[in-house]
Amino acid sequence: MTALRAAPARRGLLVGIGATLVSACSPASRGQAAPARIAPLKSVAPAPVGCAVTAERLADPAYAALIAGQFTQVTPEWQMKMEYIAQADGSLRFDAPDAIAAFAAQAGVRLFGHTLVWYAQAPLAFARLDGDAAAFGKAFDAYIAAVAGRYRQAPGWDVVNEAVAEDGAGLRDSLWSRNLGQVDYMRRAFDQAHLAAPGAVLLINDYNLESLPQKRATYLRLAETLLKAGAPLSGLGAQTHLAADLAPGAVTTAIAELGALGLPIHVSELDISLNRASAPFASREDLVQRQARLAGEVGEAFARLKPAQRFALTLWGLRDGDSWLRSPSENPNPPLDAPLFFDDAGQPKPLLGALERGLAS
């Protein structure tokens, strides 16, 4: 899921997309057989397909070329979150999200906005205002206006991220709910985002909706509550961080239930972890097969939505080595997780073919 990350050391944020994949990364140069050809994902998908990126990775021409060749949308992985933009003195930092936006414009792909408000982040500039409802609300409105307005070209925004409690029993308490009200802070965020970017699809976004029916039910009740309160909620995000041993049919049921509300659906952060699977007697090979089956099910369930409800399907990272699931805290012991659709060298995995077959079905 969208885990907190410390900002890396900053180097020049240069973006280029014209280069082809370097020959040093090709299987032939490493004495390996070339993989079976898999069509670019964007060529077979029935809706926009995206990938989470960072400005530093996009500075690598080979990486940028692969993103431009495979996808029609990019999501800043963490550099459009408050952890990056909101500075302690109240100023706003936009160098990295601006670089990602520039890449999107140059490559002719969509820029998806992620995310305006997240319970897990409480920047010092806001924490100082804790308890002063008037000042807090003014700063809250100004932040959303500045960020959503700067990237108003984005077709959509995760306005509120992960508002439902971990077990699905209710809504999370946070700095935002404490100062503005548990539902009111969300309604206010949607109102401000709509004022700043009136053409954007505005979403709530959450995880474990496939594996926890109670959380999915609470998530849908939250959506209905926001709509009844007059919030301009216009889409639902299902992060779709999956474990490879998730029961068959769980994804299909979840996406169908979300789709029943009639709003556009964003499969927003897709990855399928091998290491998080808890099947006690499953071999690695068995888990890889289950992983592929799940990828196909995700694609098929998304393709079954009405065309107007297919907002986008986004992979949460390009190569296995880019994944948040490879961080030391998430992957302390071997073997390394392999949750994404391209290997460490940027070659498409059979997992990508499974997703494409599901989308085409």
Long-range contacts (C-beta under 8 A, 24 or more apart in sequence): 1-162, 1-207, 1-239, 1-241, 1-269, 2-78, 2-81, 2-114, 2-115, 2-118, 2-120, 2-161, 2-162, 2-239, 2-269, 3-324, 3-327, 3-330, 4-83, 4-120, 4-121, 5-78, 5-83, 5-324, 5-327, 7-83, 7-84, 8-56, 10-95, 11-56, 11-59, 12-59, 13-55, 13-56, 13-59, 13-95, 13-96, 13-99, 14-59, 14-99, 15-55, 15-58, 15-59, 15-64, 15-99, 15-100, 15-102, 15-103, 15-106, 16-59, 16-61, 16-64, 17-61, 17-64, 17-65, 17-67, 17-68, 17-103, 17-106, 17-107, 18-61, 18-65, 19-61, 19-62, 19-64, 19-65, 20-62, 20-65, 21-62, 21-65, 21-66, 21-346, 22-62, 25-62, 25-345, 25-346, 25-347, 27-345, 27-347, 30-345, 35-347, 35-348, 35-349, 36-350, 36-353, 38-348, 38-352, 38-353, 38-356, 39-356, 40-69, 40-70, 41-70, 41-71, 41-341, 41-352, 41-355, 41-356, 42-70, 42-71, 42-72, 44-356, 44-359, 44-360, 45-72, 45-313, 45-356, 45-359, 46-303, 46-307, 46-310, 46-359, 47-302, 47-307, 47-310, 47-311, 47-312, 47-313, 48-72, 48-73, 48-110, 48-311, 48-312, 48-313, 49-73, 49-312, 49-313, 49-314, 49-315, 50-74, 50-75, 50-109, 50-110, 50-112, 50-312, 50-313, 50-314, 50-315, 51-75, 51-314, 51-315, 51-317, 51-318, 52-76, 52-77, 52-269, 52-314, 52-315, 52-316, 52-317, 53-77, 53-100, 53-103, 53-318, 54-78, 54-79, 54-96, 54-100, 55-79, 55-95, 55-96, 55-97, 55-99, 55-100, 55-103, 57-318, 57-322, 58-99, 58-100, 58-103, 59-99, 62-346, 63-318, 63-346, 64-103, 64-107, 66-318, 66-342, 66-346, 67-103, 67-107, 67-109, 67-318, 68-107, 68-108, 68-109, 71-109, 72-109, 72-110, 73-109, 73-110, 73-111, 73-112, 73-155, 73-312, 73-314, 74-100, 74-103, 74-104, 74-109, 74-110, 74-111, 74-112, 75-112, 75-114, 75-268, 75-314, 76-100, 76-114, 77-114, 77-316, 77-317, 77-324, 80-113, 80-114, 80-115, 80-147, 80-151, 81-114, 81-115, 81-118, 81-121, 82-117, 82-118, 82-121, 82-123, 82-143, 83-121, 83-123, 85-147, 86-123, 86-125, 86-126, 86-143, 87-123, 87-125, 88-123, 88-124, 88-125, 89-125, 90-125, 90-139, 92-143, 92-146, 92-147, 94-150, 97-151, 101-151, 101-153, 110-154, 110-155, 110-312, 111-151, 111-153, 111-154, 112-154, 112-155, 112-156, 112-157, 112-158, 112-312, 112-314, 113-147, 113-148, 113-151, 113-154, 113-156, 113-157, 113-158, 113-197, 113-200, 114-157, 114-158, 114-161, 114-205, 114-268, 115-157, 115-158, 115-159, 115-160, 115-161, 115-205, 116-143, 116-144, 116-147, 116-148, 116-157, 116-158, 116-159, 116-160, 116-189, 116-193, 117-144, 117-159, 117-160, 117-161, 117-176, 117-185, 117-186, 117-189, 118-160, 118-161, 118-162, 119-161, 119-162, 119-163, 119-172, 119-173, 119-174, 119-175, 119-176, 119-177, 120-162, 122-174, 122-175, 126-175, 127-175, 129-179, 130-175, 130-178, 130-179, 131-179, 132-179, 133-179, 133-180, 136-179, 136-180, 137-179, 137-180, 137-188, 140-176, 140-179, 140-180, 140-185, 140-188, 140-189, 140-192, 141-188, 141-192, 144-189, 144-192, 144-193, 144-196, 145-192, 145-195, 145-196, 147-196, 148-192, 148-193, 148-196, 148-197, 148-200, 149-196, 149-197, 151-197, 152-196, 152-197, 152-199, 152-200, 154-197, 154-200, 155-199, 155-200, 155-201, 156-200, 156-201, 156-202, 156-203, 156-235, 156-266, 156-311, 156-312, 157-193, 157-197, 157-200, 157-201, 157-202, 157-203, 158-203, 158-204, 158-205, 158-237, 158-268, 159-186, 159-189, 159-190, 159-193, 159-202, 159-203, 159-204, 159-233, 160-186, 160-189, 160-190, 160-204, 160-205, 161-204, 161-205, 161-206, 162-205, 162-206, 162-207, 163-204, 163-206, 163-222, 164-206, 164-215, 164-218, 164-219, 164-222, 165-215, 165-218, 166-208, 166-215, 167-212, 167-214, 167-215, 168-208, 168-212, 168-213, 168-214, 168-215, 168-216, 168-217, 168-218, 168-219, 169-214, 169-218, 170-218, 171-218, 171-222, 183-222, 183-225, 183-226, 183-229, 186-222, 186-226, 186-231, 187-226, 187-229, 187-230, 187-231, 190-226, 190-231, 190-232, 190-233, 191-231, 191-232, 193-232, 194-232, 201-234, 201-235, 201-264, 201-311, 202-232, 202-233, 202-234, 202-235, 203-233, 203-234, 203-235, 203-236, 203-237, 203-264, 203-266, 203-268, 203-311, 204-233, 204-236, 204-237, 205-237, 205-238, 205-239, 205-266, 205-268, 205-269, 206-237, 206-238, 206-239, 207-239, 207-240, 207-241, 207-269, 208-239, 208-241, 209-238, 209-239, 209-240, 209-254, 209-258, 210-238, 210-240, 210-242, 210-246, 210-250, 210-251, 210-253, 210-254, 211-242, 211-243, 211-246, 211-250, 216-254, 216-257, 216-258, 220-257, 220-258, 220-261, 223-261, 223-263, 224-261, 233-263, 234-263, 234-264, 235-263, 235-264, 235-265, 235-266, 235-311, 236-261, 236-263, 236-264, 236-265, 236-266, 237-265, 237-266, 237-268, 238-265, 238-266, 238-267, 238-268, 239-268, 239-269, 239-270, 239-316, 240-267, 240-268, 240-269, 240-270, 240-271, 240-298, 241-269, 241-270, 241-271, 241-273, 241-316, 242-270, 242-271, 242-272, 242-273, 242-294, 242-298, 243-272, 243-273, 243-276, 243-277, 243-278, 244-272, 244-273, 244-274, 244-276, 244-277, 244-287, 244-288, 244-290, 244-291, 244-294, 245-277, 245-278, 245-279, 245-282, 245-287, 245-290, 246-294, 248-293, 248-297, 249-297, 251-294, 251-297, 251-298, 251-301, 252-297, 252-300, 252-301, 252-304, 254-301, 255-301, 255-302, 255-304, 255-305, 256-301, 256-304, 259-305, 259-306, 259-309, 262-309, 263-309, 264-308, 264-309, 264-310, 264-311, 265-302, 265-305, 265-309, 265-310, 265-311, 266-311, 266-312, 266-313, 266-314, 267-298, 267-302, 267-312, 267-313, 267-314, 268-312, 268-314, 269-314, 269-316, 270-298, 270-313, 270-314, 270-315, 270-316, 271-315, 271-316, 271-317, 271-323, 271-325, 271-339, 271-340, 272-339, 272-351, 273-325, 273-337, 273-339, 274-335, 274-337, 274-338, 274-339, 275-325, 275-331, 275-335, 275-337, 276-325, 276-337, 284-335, 288-338, 291-351, 292-350, 292-351, 292-354, 293-354, 295-341, 295-351, 295-352, 295-354, 295-355, 295-358, 296-354, 296-355, 296-357, 296-358, 296-361, 297-358, 298-355, 298-358, 299-354, 299-355, 299-356, 299-357, 299-358, 299-359, 299-360, 299-361, 300-358, 300-359, 300-361, 301-358, 302-358, 302-359, 303-358, 303-359, 303-360, 303-361, 313-359, 315-340, 315-341, 316-340, 318-342, 318-346, 319-343, 319-344, 319-345, 319-346, 320-344
